[in-house]
Amino acid sequence: MDPMRPVLVTGLLLLAACSQPEPLRGIDLPPASLPDEIDSAQWAVAFSHEFGPAFWAQGPHVYQLVLDCPAIDEANVESELVFFGAGRDYPTLDTRVHLRLSGLSTTTMGQPDVSSISIEQETAATLTVVGLSEDEVMASEDCFGEVRWDDGQSAPMLPNEPFRP
């Protein structure tokens, strides 16, 4: 964490006695707010490769995401192998399923929420780098992303339009 970056801290009051505490009087604190610098400095870039519907054959599969960003040290990634299954008996979801660092998900950010997919499911490998400055966003154009799956097949993961999370 950057020591110069402002952080919002929430206080916690613990009561050690069982009796009712005296009400606090004369304290008039302004409401907490985030500084403007945080919103204007935070950017994200997603790297992705779309597989489309009916790409995955029935059975077990494995994938790995790789991102090499020479100008952004924190963005160099080589994920662990992630395993999932595809089959005819799984429902086809109305939304694209993302192959992410931590597993399959219906969103590009957040916790994995899918364990197996239908063979008809539309999928995309997606790796999102968050917390970037404008200079790092510009440098992300020189990053190389790749998704590897099953028996050594691979495809490039291209950067999407930068956004603010």
N, C-alpha and C positions, 0 to 999 in steps of 0.2 A: 504494500500500500504506500502510495506517495505521501510523505509526511506533510507536504504543502497543500494537499487536496483537502477542502473542507469536508467535515463529516458531521452528520446530524446524530446527536446522542440523546437517548431518552433516559430520564432518571427513573429510579425505582426506590420506593420508600418501603422499608420493612418495619413492621411493628413488633417489638419484643415483649411488650406487656399485654395482658389480657384486658385491661381496662380501656374504656373509650378515650381516644386521644383528644386533646383540646383542639378546637378548630383553629386553623391558621388565619391570622388577620393581617391586613396591611401589605400583602404580597400581590402585586399587580404585574404579572409577567406578560410580555407580548407573545402572540402565538408563534410557534416555531415555523420557519420557512427555509427552503433550500436556497442557497445562493445561485444567482444567474449563471455563474461560471460552470457549474456542473452540467446544466442542460446544454449549453453551447459547446462544451468540450467533448461530450460523449457521443461517439459514433460507433457503428457496427457495419461489418461487411460479411455477407454470406457467400461462400463458395459452394457451387452445386453442379451436379450432373443428373439430368433426368433420364430415368430408365423407361418410363411409360408403362402402359398396361400390358399384361401378358408377357412380361420379360422373364420372370422367374419360373423355372420349371418346378414341378412338384418334387419336394424333398428338402433335405437340409442344405443350408447355404452359410457362407462366411464372408465377411467383408472387413476392410481396414481403410481408414481415412488417413491421408498424408497431406500436410501443408508445410511448405518451405518458404519462409518470408525472410530473406536476408536483412532487410531494413527494420523488421519488427521482431525482436528477440522472443517476446512472449507468444508469438503466433506460429512458432515452429512446433509442429505436432506430428506424431506418428502413433496412431491409436493402437490399442490392443485389438486382437481379433474379436469380432462380434459375430455370434452365431444366431441364426433364426431359421424358422421353417416356413415353407410355402406349400399350400395344399388346396385341393378343390373344396374341402369341407369348411374352410374358414370364410367368413363373410367378406365381401368386397365393400370397403368403406367408401363413403361419399367424398372423402378428402384424400389427398395424396399422403402417403406414408413416407417419412423422412428417415433415411439411414444416417444416424448421427453417431458421435463419439461414444455415447453411453448406451446406445440401443435404438430401437425403432420408436418413432413418435409421430403423432398427427400434427405436431407443431414444430417450428424451426428452433424454438427456444423452450426451456422447461424440462420437466421430467419425462423419461420414456413412458409410453402408455400402451404399447403394442408389443406382443411377444411373437406372434406368427401372422402371416398374411395369406390372402387368397392368391392363387396363381394369376388372377385377373387384376390384381391390385396395381394401381399406378404408384410408382415409387420414385424417389430422388435421393441421391447422396447429398447431404447438406452439412456443412461445417461453418458455424457462425463465430466470428471473432468480434468480441464486444470491448468497449472501453477504449476506443481508439481516438486519437486527436485528429485534426484535419490533415496534418502532415503525414500521419501514419495511414490515413485513408488513401492519400495520394500514392504512398509507397506500396500499398497493397496491390496495385496494378502489376507490380513486378513479382508477386508471389506465384508459386506453382503449387496447385492442388491436384490431388489424384485420389481416385477411389480404386481399390483393388478388391476383387472378389473371386470366390471359388478357386479354380485351378490356375491362378496367375493372370487372369484377365484384368485389364485396367482401362480407365478412361480419365481424361483430364476433368478437374472440377474448376469451373470458370467463376471469376468474381461477379456478383450481381451488383446492382446499384447500391451505394452506401446509404444507410438510414440511421435514424436516431431511435434507440430502443425505448 
